[in-house]
Amino acid sequence: MIPVEYFFVLSALLFFIGVFGFITRRNLIAMLISVELILNSVDINFAAFNRLLFPGQMEGFFFTLFSIGVSAAETAVAVAIIINVYRNFNSDQVNCIENMKN
């Protein structure tokens, strides 16, 4: 059986990779993937804390399923916005969206 601490380390690693990717990337799709990495690290934490604190119950897993559903809806909306930005500006770079201010 895998110790729970390994899941916490994996979750922290995914979280920091997601934050680093979100800060350093200028491509909208790469930024969306980074946000998804952050949300997946939260899901791993829900499941790991449920296993650690309440081994016989399923609340953490239900929160994880709800979070996966919310992130799937968020991804669908974000992809639709990115497609519209690409159609209007012919680019998926964040710098091109600054033209919307003018």
N, C-alpha and C positions, 0 to 999 in steps of 0.2 A: 504494500500500500504506500502511496506517495505521501510524504508529510505535507501538512497544510502550509508550512512556511515556504515551500517551493512555489506554491501557487501565488503567495504574496510577492515573492521575488519576481516571478514572471509578470504579474500584474503591474508592479512598479516599473519593470523594464519596458513593457508595452506603453505605459503611460508616458514615460519620459521620451521614448522614441516618437510617440505621437505629438507631444508638445514641441520637441525639437523639429520635427517635420513641418508642423504648422507654422512655426516661427520662421524657418529658413526657406520654405518653398514659396514661389510666386505663381505657381500653376494652380488653378482652381481645383482640378481633379486631385492633384497631390495633396492639397489642403483638406479636401473632403476625406480622402483616405486616412489622413492623419487624425482627423476628428473621429473617424470610425475606430481607429486603434485605441484612442482614449476611451471611447464608449465600451469597447470590448474589454479593456482592463477593468472598468467598473463592473462589468458583468462577471468577470472572474472573481473579483472581490466579493460580490454578493454571494456567489456559490461557495467560496472558501470560508467566509465568515459564517454562513449557514452550517457548513460542515463542522466548523470549529466550535461554535456556541450551541447550536441546536441540532445534533446529529440525527435525531429521529424525525425532524420536522422538515417541511418543504417550503417555508416562507421565502427563503433566499432564492430558491429556484423559481418561484412564481415571480418574484421581483425581476429576476434575470430574464424570464420569458417576456414580461411586460416591457422591459428595457430594450430587448431585441426588437419587439414590435414597433416601439417608438422610434428607434434608430433606423428601422427599415422605412418608415414613413418619412422621416427626416431626410434620408438619402434620396428617396424618390422626388421630394420637393427640391432638394439641392441640385440634383441632376437636371431637372426641368429648368431651373434658374440658370444653370451653367449653359445649357443648350441655347436658351434665349440670349444670353450674353454673347455666346459664340456667333449666333446668327446676326446680331447687331454690330459687333465689333470685329468679327473674323479673327478673334484671338481668345485664348482662354487664360491670359495672363492678368494678374491683379492690377498691374499698372494701366491697362487699357480701360478698366472700369472707372478710373479717376476722371476720364473724359465725361462721365455722366454728370459731374458737378457743374460743368459749364453750360 
